[in-house]
């Protein structure tokens, strides 16, 4: 994804957190020029399980999926031709998605992701949780 805004009242784009560059804090970097690249390896660990846990009998687990990902992104205010390696942010991590159905009717995937930055020496892993229908 790449985007740019121009003009005196231009909005700013943010990167960091879910759906942008995982491994960064939400909205950690911003600018009027943004570019993001995401690479993922997805694998279904279990299909058609159809079970529930007591006392959550209203929640049926259907599939369990895993992902390994690498995200790269840039957000700034200078032209793209002047971007250096220090401006590019990178995050690497793993995640699990548990496809569930609420009351056997409403699809509700539970997404758990763990990521850390690899563009700097940062040993802090960040945890993301969402109820998402994208994967």
C-alpha positions as CSV (number, residue, x, y, z in Angstrom):
1,X,0.0,0.0,0.0
2,X,1.3,3.5,-0.8
3,X,-0.4,6.8,-0.4
4,X,0.4,10.5,-0.4
5,X,-1.5,13.7,0.4
6,X,-0.9,17.2,-0.7
7,X,-2.3,20.7,0.1
8,X,-2.4,23.1,3.0
9,X,-4.8,21.0,5.1
10,X,-3.6,17.5,4.2
11,X,-4.3,14.7,6.7
12,X,-1.5,12.6,8.1
13,X,-1.2,8.8,7.7
14,X,-0.1,6.7,10.6
15,X,1.8,3.4,10.8
16,X,2.2,1.1,13.7
17,X,-0.1,-1.6,15.2
18,X,-2.6,-3.9,13.6
19,X,-3.2,-3.7,9.9
20,X,-0.1,-1.6,9.2
21,X,3.4,-2.4,10.6
22,X,3.1,-4.9,13.5
23,X,5.8,-4.7,16.1
24,X,5.4,-0.9,16.5
25,X,3.1,0.8,18.9
26,X,-0.2,2.0,17.4
27,X,0.3,5.2,15.5
28,X,4.0,5.4,16.4
29,X,5.0,7.1,13.2
30,X,3.1,9.5,10.9
31,X,3.5,11.6,7.8
32,X,1.8,12.7,4.6
33,X,3.6,10.0,2.6
34,X,3.2,6.4,3.6
35,X,4.3,3.0,2.1
36,X,3.7,-0.4,3.6
37,X,4.7,-3.9,2.4
38,X,3.4,-7.1,4.1
39,X,4.5,-10.7,3.5
40,X,2.7,-13.5,5.2
41,X,2.9,-17.3,5.2
42,X,-0.5,-18.7,6.3
43,X,-1.3,-22.3,7.3
44,X,-4.4,-24.0,8.5
45,X,-3.6,-26.1,11.6
46,X,-7.0,-27.7,12.1
47,X,-10.2,-27.7,10.0
48,X,-13.8,-28.5,10.9
49,X,-13.3,-29.0,14.6
50,X,-16.9,-28.2,15.7
51,X,-16.4,-28.2,19.4
52,X,-17.0,-25.8,22.3
53,X,-15.5,-25.4,25.8
54,X,-17.6,-25.5,28.9
55,X,-18.8,-22.9,30.2
56,X,-18.6,-21.2,26.8
57,X,-21.0,-23.6,25.1
58,X,-22.4,-20.8,23.0
59,X,-19.1,-20.4,21.2
60,X,-18.2,-23.1,18.7
61,X,-14.6,-23.4,17.5
62,X,-14.4,-24.3,13.8
63,X,-10.8,-23.7,12.4
64,X,-7.4,-22.9,13.9
65,X,-5.0,-21.0,11.6
66,X,-1.4,-19.9,12.0
67,X,0.6,-17.1,10.3
68,X,4.2,-15.9,10.1
69,X,4.6,-12.4,8.9
70,X,7.1,-9.6,8.1
71,X,5.9,-6.0,7.7
72,X,7.9,-3.0,6.4
73,X,6.7,0.6,6.2
74,X,7.7,4.2,5.9
75,X,5.8,7.3,7.0
76,X,7.3,10.7,6.6
77,X,7.1,14.2,5.1
78,X,10.0,14.1,2.7
79,X,9.9,12.9,-0.9
80,X,10.2,9.1,-1.4
81,X,13.5,9.6,-3.3
82,X,15.1,10.9,-0.1
83,X,14.1,8.0,2.1
84,X,17.1,6.3,3.9
85,X,17.3,2.9,5.4
86,X,16.8,4.4,8.9
87,X,13.4,5.7,7.8
88,X,12.1,2.2,7.0
89,X,10.5,0.4,10.0
90,X,10.3,-3.4,10.1
91,X,8.4,-5.9,12.2
92,X,8.4,-9.7,12.3
93,X,6.1,-12.0,14.2
94,X,3.6,-14.9,14.4
95,X,-0.1,-15.2,14.9
96,X,-3.0,-17.5,15.4
97,X,-6.6,-17.1,14.3
98,X,-9.4,-19.2,15.9
99,X,-12.5,-19.2,13.7
100,X,-15.5,-19.3,16.0
101,X,-19.2,-19.0,15.7
102,X,-21.3,-17.3,18.3
103,X,-24.5,-19.2,19.0
104,X,-23.6,-21.3,15.9
105,X,-24.7,-18.5,13.6
106,X,-22.5,-15.4,13.8
107,X,-18.9,-15.8,12.5
108,X,-16.4,-14.3,15.0
109,X,-12.7,-14.9,14.3
110,X,-10.4,-14.3,17.3
111,X,-7.0,-13.1,16.2
112,X,-3.9,-13.2,18.4
113,X,-0.5,-11.8,17.1
114,X,2.9,-11.4,18.6
115,X,5.4,-9.1,16.9
116,X,8.7,-7.3,17.5
117,X,10.7,-4.7,15.6
118,X,13.7,-5.9,13.7
119,X,15.0,-2.6,12.3
120,X,16.4,-1.7,15.7
121,X,17.7,-3.6,18.7
122,X,14.3,-4.0,20.5
123,X,13.6,-7.2,22.5
124,X,10.1,-6.1,23.4
125,X,7.4,-8.3,21.8
126,X,4.0,-6.6,21.3
127,X,0.8,-8.5,21.6
128,X,-2.3,-7.7,19.4
129,X,-5.7,-9.1,19.8
130,X,-8.7,-8.4,17.5
131,X,-12.0,-9.8,16.5
132,X,-11.5,-9.6,12.7
133,X,-12.9,-11.0,9.5
134,X,-10.0,-10.3,7.2
135,X,-8.3,-13.8,7.5
